[in-house]
Amino acid sequence: MVPIVARRQQVMTEPTYFTLAALLDGPSHGYGIIKRAGEQSGGRVRLAVGTLYGALDRLASDGLIVVDREEVVDGRPRRYFRITQDGTRAVTQEAERMQQAAQIVIARGMRRTGAAPA
């Protein structure tokens, strides 16, 4: 008999989540991603440039994003990234996972305090 091993789904980090979420609005370059991620997270996520480009390379190798286009601005190359269908699916699944986890805590908290659900 072969033992059944449960494969644990890897939880997405908050910076990865907001990097992918930033690309849901359309292709963007690194600075645009940093700005959107900061806005969408209410300022909690502050992506450093070096960290972002390492993450973008990893997300690209995982097939979650692709380079949409490149252009030269002020003599410097600028790459725009686009989220893929797999990336959209991954960030959506993570949002649903977080929502389910939050609902459990909120429901239990309401029962303990006797508050009515919203």
PyMOL CGO cylinders between C-alpha atoms (Angstrom):
from pymol import cmd
from pymol.cgo import CYLINDER

trace = [
    CYLINDER, 0.00, 0.00, 0.00, 1.31, 3.42, -0.99, 0.3, 1, 1, 1, 1, 1, 1,
    CYLINDER, 1.31, 3.42, -0.99, 0.89, 6.11, 1.67, 0.3, 1, 1, 1, 1, 1, 1,
    CYLINDER, 0.89, 6.11, 1.67, -1.16, 9.13, 0.67, 0.3, 1, 1, 1, 1, 1, 1,
    CYLINDER, -1.16, 9.13, 0.67, 0.79, 12.31, 1.12, 0.3, 1, 1, 1, 1, 1, 1,
    CYLINDER, 0.79, 12.31, 1.12, -1.18, 15.53, 1.20, 0.3, 1, 1, 1, 1, 1, 1,
    CYLINDER, -1.18, 15.53, 1.20, 0.45, 18.12, -0.99, 0.3, 1, 1, 1, 1, 1, 1,
    CYLINDER, 0.45, 18.12, -0.99, 0.38, 21.45, 0.75, 0.3, 1, 1, 1, 1, 1, 1,
    CYLINDER, 0.38, 21.45, 0.75, -0.49, 24.36, -1.47, 0.3, 1, 1, 1, 1, 1, 1,
    CYLINDER, -0.49, 24.36, -1.47, 2.08, 27.10, -1.13, 0.3, 1, 1, 1, 1, 1, 1,
    CYLINDER, 2.08, 27.10, -1.13, 0.65, 30.30, 0.31, 0.3, 1, 1, 1, 1, 1, 1,
    CYLINDER, 0.65, 30.30, 0.31, 1.43, 33.38, -1.72, 0.3, 1, 1, 1, 1, 1, 1,
    CYLINDER, 1.43, 33.38, -1.72, 3.42, 36.09, 0.03, 0.3, 1, 1, 1, 1, 1, 1,
    CYLINDER, 3.42, 36.09, 0.03, 1.83, 39.50, 0.37, 0.3, 1, 1, 1, 1, 1, 1,
    CYLINDER, 1.83, 39.50, 0.37, 4.38, 41.20, -1.95, 0.3, 1, 1, 1, 1, 1, 1,
    CYLINDER, 4.38, 41.20, -1.95, 3.77, 38.54, -4.63, 0.3, 1, 1, 1, 1, 1, 1,
    CYLINDER, 3.77, 38.54, -4.63, 0.01, 38.87, -4.20, 0.3, 1, 1, 1, 1, 1, 1,
    CYLINDER, 0.01, 38.87, -4.20, 0.09, 42.65, -4.64, 0.3, 1, 1, 1, 1, 1, 1,
    CYLINDER, 0.09, 42.65, -4.64, 2.59, 42.43, -7.53, 0.3, 1, 1, 1, 1, 1, 1,
    CYLINDER, 2.59, 42.43, -7.53, 0.17, 40.17, -9.42, 0.3, 1, 1, 1, 1, 1, 1,
    CYLINDER, 0.17, 40.17, -9.42, -2.83, 42.25, -8.32, 0.3, 1, 1, 1, 1, 1, 1,
    CYLINDER, -2.83, 42.25, -8.32, -1.12, 45.38, -9.68, 0.3, 1, 1, 1, 1, 1, 1,
    CYLINDER, -1.12, 45.38, -9.68, -0.94, 43.74, -13.10, 0.3, 1, 1, 1, 1, 1, 1,
    CYLINDER, -0.94, 43.74, -13.10, -4.67, 42.93, -13.15, 0.3, 1, 1, 1, 1, 1, 1,
    CYLINDER, -4.67, 42.93, -13.15, -5.23, 46.53, -14.32, 0.3, 1, 1, 1, 1, 1, 1,
    CYLINDER, -5.23, 46.53, -14.32, -3.01, 45.96, -17.36, 0.3, 1, 1, 1, 1, 1, 1,
    CYLINDER, -3.01, 45.96, -17.36, 0.67, 45.83, -18.28, 0.3, 1, 1, 1, 1, 1, 1,
    CYLINDER, 0.67, 45.83, -18.28, 3.04, 47.95, -16.23, 0.3, 1, 1, 1, 1, 1, 1,
    CYLINDER, 3.04, 47.95, -16.23, 6.74, 48.63, -15.75, 0.3, 1, 1, 1, 1, 1, 1,
    CYLINDER, 6.74, 48.63, -15.75, 8.56, 48.15, -12.46, 0.3, 1, 1, 1, 1, 1, 1,
    CYLINDER, 8.56, 48.15, -12.46, 7.96, 51.59, -10.97, 0.3, 1, 1, 1, 1, 1, 1,
    CYLINDER, 7.96, 51.59, -10.97, 4.27, 51.38, -11.93, 0.3, 1, 1, 1, 1, 1, 1,
    CYLINDER, 4.27, 51.38, -11.93, 4.00, 48.00, -10.19, 0.3, 1, 1, 1, 1, 1, 1,
    CYLINDER, 4.00, 48.00, -10.19, 5.69, 49.38, -7.06, 0.3, 1, 1, 1, 1, 1, 1,
    CYLINDER, 5.69, 49.38, -7.06, 3.28, 52.33, -7.01, 0.3, 1, 1, 1, 1, 1, 1,
    CYLINDER, 3.28, 52.33, -7.01, 0.13, 50.23, -7.62, 0.3, 1, 1, 1, 1, 1, 1,
    CYLINDER, 0.13, 50.23, -7.62, 1.12, 47.61, -5.04, 0.3, 1, 1, 1, 1, 1, 1,
    CYLINDER, 1.12, 47.61, -5.04, 1.64, 50.33, -2.45, 0.3, 1, 1, 1, 1, 1, 1,
    CYLINDER, 1.64, 50.33, -2.45, -1.72, 51.93, -3.24, 0.3, 1, 1, 1, 1, 1, 1,
    CYLINDER, -1.72, 51.93, -3.24, -3.65, 48.65, -3.33, 0.3, 1, 1, 1, 1, 1, 1,
    CYLINDER, -3.65, 48.65, -3.33, -2.14, 47.49, -0.03, 0.3, 1, 1, 1, 1, 1, 1,
    CYLINDER, -2.14, 47.49, -0.03, -2.89, 50.77, 1.73, 0.3, 1, 1, 1, 1, 1, 1,
    CYLINDER, -2.89, 50.77, 1.73, 0.85, 51.40, 2.00, 0.3, 1, 1, 1, 1, 1, 1,
    CYLINDER, 0.85, 51.40, 2.00, 1.62, 48.09, 3.76, 0.3, 1, 1, 1, 1, 1, 1,
    CYLINDER, 1.62, 48.09, 3.76, 3.62, 46.70, 0.84, 0.3, 1, 1, 1, 1, 1, 1,
    CYLINDER, 3.62, 46.70, 0.84, 6.68, 48.71, -0.11, 0.3, 1, 1, 1, 1, 1, 1,
    CYLINDER, 6.68, 48.71, -0.11, 8.54, 46.84, -2.83, 0.3, 1, 1, 1, 1, 1, 1,
    CYLINDER, 8.54, 46.84, -2.83, 12.25, 47.56, -3.14, 0.3, 1, 1, 1, 1, 1, 1,
    CYLINDER, 12.25, 47.56, -3.14, 13.48, 47.73, -6.73, 0.3, 1, 1, 1, 1, 1, 1,
    CYLINDER, 13.48, 47.73, -6.73, 15.98, 44.86, -6.35, 0.3, 1, 1, 1, 1, 1, 1,
    CYLINDER, 15.98, 44.86, -6.35, 13.42, 42.67, -4.63, 0.3, 1, 1, 1, 1, 1, 1,
    CYLINDER, 13.42, 42.67, -4.63, 10.78, 43.46, -7.25, 0.3, 1, 1, 1, 1, 1, 1,
    CYLINDER, 10.78, 43.46, -7.25, 12.93, 42.51, -10.23, 0.3, 1, 1, 1, 1, 1, 1,
    CYLINDER, 12.93, 42.51, -10.23, 13.95, 39.24, -8.56, 0.3, 1, 1, 1, 1, 1, 1,
    CYLINDER, 13.95, 39.24, -8.56, 10.27, 38.51, -7.93, 0.3, 1, 1, 1, 1, 1, 1,
    CYLINDER, 10.27, 38.51, -7.93, 9.34, 39.45, -11.51, 0.3, 1, 1, 1, 1, 1, 1,
    CYLINDER, 9.34, 39.45, -11.51, 11.96, 37.04, -12.86, 0.3, 1, 1, 1, 1, 1, 1,
    CYLINDER, 11.96, 37.04, -12.86, 10.59, 34.27, -10.62, 0.3, 1, 1, 1, 1, 1, 1,
    CYLINDER, 10.59, 34.27, -10.62, 6.98, 35.01, -11.57, 0.3, 1, 1, 1, 1, 1, 1,
    CYLINDER, 6.98, 35.01, -11.57, 7.97, 34.96, -15.26, 0.3, 1, 1, 1, 1, 1, 1,
    CYLINDER, 7.97, 34.96, -15.26, 9.77, 31.63, -14.89, 0.3, 1, 1, 1, 1, 1, 1,
    CYLINDER, 9.77, 31.63, -14.89, 6.64, 30.27, -13.13, 0.3, 1, 1, 1, 1, 1, 1,
    CYLINDER, 6.64, 30.27, -13.13, 4.51, 31.40, -16.09, 0.3, 1, 1, 1, 1, 1, 1,
    CYLINDER, 4.51, 31.40, -16.09, 2.45, 33.86, -14.01, 0.3, 1, 1, 1, 1, 1, 1,
    CYLINDER, 2.45, 33.86, -14.01, 3.63, 36.95, -15.91, 0.3, 1, 1, 1, 1, 1, 1,
    CYLINDER, 3.63, 36.95, -15.91, 5.33, 37.67, -19.24, 0.3, 1, 1, 1, 1, 1, 1,
    CYLINDER, 5.33, 37.67, -19.24, 7.20, 40.60, -20.70, 0.3, 1, 1, 1, 1, 1, 1,
    CYLINDER, 7.20, 40.60, -20.70, 4.59, 42.53, -22.66, 0.3, 1, 1, 1, 1, 1, 1,
    CYLINDER, 4.59, 42.53, -22.66, 6.97, 44.93, -24.39, 0.3, 1, 1, 1, 1, 1, 1,
    CYLINDER, 6.97, 44.93, -24.39, 10.18, 46.90, -24.00, 0.3, 1, 1, 1, 1, 1, 1,
    CYLINDER, 10.18, 46.90, -24.00, 10.89, 50.53, -24.77, 0.3, 1, 1, 1, 1, 1, 1,
    CYLINDER, 10.89, 50.53, -24.77, 13.71, 52.98, -24.17, 0.3, 1, 1, 1, 1, 1, 1,
    CYLINDER, 13.71, 52.98, -24.17, 12.96, 55.97, -21.95, 0.3, 1, 1, 1, 1, 1, 1,
    CYLINDER, 12.96, 55.97, -21.95, 15.67, 58.58, -21.35, 0.3, 1, 1, 1, 1, 1, 1,
    CYLINDER, 15.67, 58.58, -21.35, 18.22, 56.17, -22.80, 0.3, 1, 1, 1, 1, 1, 1,
    CYLINDER, 18.22, 56.17, -22.80, 17.27, 53.37, -20.38, 0.3, 1, 1, 1, 1, 1, 1,
    CYLINDER, 17.27, 53.37, -20.38, 15.38, 50.20, -21.26, 0.3, 1, 1, 1, 1, 1, 1,
    CYLINDER, 15.38, 50.20, -21.26, 11.97, 49.81, -19.65, 0.3, 1, 1, 1, 1, 1, 1,
    CYLINDER, 11.97, 49.81, -19.65, 10.20, 46.46, -19.59, 0.3, 1, 1, 1, 1, 1, 1,
    CYLINDER, 10.20, 46.46, -19.59, 6.45, 46.20, -19.23, 0.3, 1, 1, 1, 1, 1, 1,
    CYLINDER, 6.45, 46.20, -19.23, 5.03, 43.05, -17.67, 0.3, 1, 1, 1, 1, 1, 1,
    CYLINDER, 5.03, 43.05, -17.67, 1.62, 41.47, -18.21, 0.3, 1, 1, 1, 1, 1, 1,
    CYLINDER, 1.62, 41.47, -18.21, -0.16, 38.91, -16.05, 0.3, 1, 1, 1, 1, 1, 1,
    CYLINDER, -0.16, 38.91, -16.05, -1.00, 35.59, -17.73, 0.3, 1, 1, 1, 1, 1, 1,
    CYLINDER, -1.00, 35.59, -17.73, -4.15, 33.51, -17.35, 0.3, 1, 1, 1, 1, 1, 1,
    CYLINDER, -4.15, 33.51, -17.35, -2.26, 31.30, -14.88, 0.3, 1, 1, 1, 1, 1, 1,
    CYLINDER, -2.26, 31.30, -14.88, -1.24, 34.41, -12.95, 0.3, 1, 1, 1, 1, 1, 1,
    CYLINDER, -1.24, 34.41, -12.95, -4.81, 35.68, -12.86, 0.3, 1, 1, 1, 1, 1, 1,
    CYLINDER, -4.81, 35.68, -12.86, -6.00, 32.27, -11.68, 0.3, 1, 1, 1, 1, 1, 1,
    CYLINDER, -6.00, 32.27, -11.68, -3.29, 32.13, -8.97, 0.3, 1, 1, 1, 1, 1, 1,
    CYLINDER, -3.29, 32.13, -8.97, -3.99, 35.59, -7.54, 0.3, 1, 1, 1, 1, 1, 1,
    CYLINDER, -3.99, 35.59, -7.54, -7.75, 34.98, -7.68, 0.3, 1, 1, 1, 1, 1, 1,
    CYLINDER, -7.75, 34.98, -7.68, -7.39, 31.66, -5.83, 0.3, 1, 1, 1, 1, 1, 1,
    CYLINDER, -7.39, 31.66, -5.83, -5.25, 33.36, -3.21, 0.3, 1, 1, 1, 1, 1, 1,
    CYLINDER, -5.25, 33.36, -3.21, -7.86, 36.11, -2.77, 0.3, 1, 1, 1, 1, 1, 1,
    CYLINDER, -7.86, 36.11, -2.77, -10.56, 33.46, -2.31, 0.3, 1, 1, 1, 1, 1, 1,
    CYLINDER, -10.56, 33.46, -2.31, -8.38, 31.56, 0.19, 0.3, 1, 1, 1, 1, 1, 1,
    CYLINDER, -8.38, 31.56, 0.19, -7.83, 34.74, 2.24, 0.3, 1, 1, 1, 1, 1, 1,
    CYLINDER, -7.83, 34.74, 2.24, -11.53, 35.62, 2.06, 0.3, 1, 1, 1, 1, 1, 1,
    CYLINDER, -11.53, 35.62, 2.06, -12.53, 32.17, 3.36, 0.3, 1, 1, 1, 1, 1, 1,
    CYLINDER, -12.53, 32.17, 3.36, -9.99, 32.41, 6.18, 0.3, 1, 1, 1, 1, 1, 1,
    CYLINDER, -9.99, 32.41, 6.18, -11.25, 35.88, 7.13, 0.3, 1, 1, 1, 1, 1, 1,
    CYLINDER, -11.25, 35.88, 7.13, -14.89, 34.73, 7.13, 0.3, 1, 1, 1, 1, 1, 1,
    CYLINDER, -14.89, 34.73, 7.13, -14.07, 32.00, 9.66, 0.3, 1, 1, 1, 1, 1, 1,
    CYLINDER, -14.07, 32.00, 9.66, -12.44, 34.48, 12.03, 0.3, 1, 1, 1, 1, 1, 1,
    CYLINDER, -12.44, 34.48, 12.03, -15.15, 37.12, 11.58, 0.3, 1, 1, 1, 1, 1, 1,
    CYLINDER, -15.15, 37.12, 11.58, -17.95, 34.60, 12.19, 0.3, 1, 1, 1, 1, 1, 1,
    CYLINDER, -17.95, 34.60, 12.19, -16.28, 33.25, 15.32, 0.3, 1, 1, 1, 1, 1, 1,
    CYLINDER, -16.28, 33.25, 15.32, -15.55, 36.74, 16.58, 0.3, 1, 1, 1, 1, 1, 1,
    CYLINDER, -15.55, 36.74, 16.58, -19.20, 37.72, 16.13, 0.3, 1, 1, 1, 1, 1, 1,
    CYLINDER, -19.20, 37.72, 16.13, -20.38, 34.64, 18.02, 0.3, 1, 1, 1, 1, 1, 1,
    CYLINDER, -20.38, 34.64, 18.02, -18.06, 35.44, 20.90, 0.3, 1, 1, 1, 1, 1, 1,
    CYLINDER, -18.06, 35.44, 20.90, -19.15, 39.06, 21.12, 0.3, 1, 1, 1, 1, 1, 1,
    CYLINDER, -19.15, 39.06, 21.12, -22.79, 38.42, 20.26, 0.3, 1, 1, 1, 1, 1, 1,
    CYLINDER, -22.79, 38.42, 20.26, -22.63, 40.85, 17.34, 0.3, 1, 1, 1, 1, 1, 1,
    CYLINDER, -22.63, 40.85, 17.34, -24.99, 40.39, 14.40, 0.3, 1, 1, 1, 1, 1, 1,
    CYLINDER, -24.99, 40.39, 14.40, -23.40, 39.64, 10.99, 0.3, 1, 1, 1, 1, 1, 1,
    CYLINDER, -23.40, 39.64, 10.99, -23.13, 42.59, 8.63, 0.3, 1, 1, 1, 1, 1, 1,
]
cmd.load_cgo(trace, "trace")
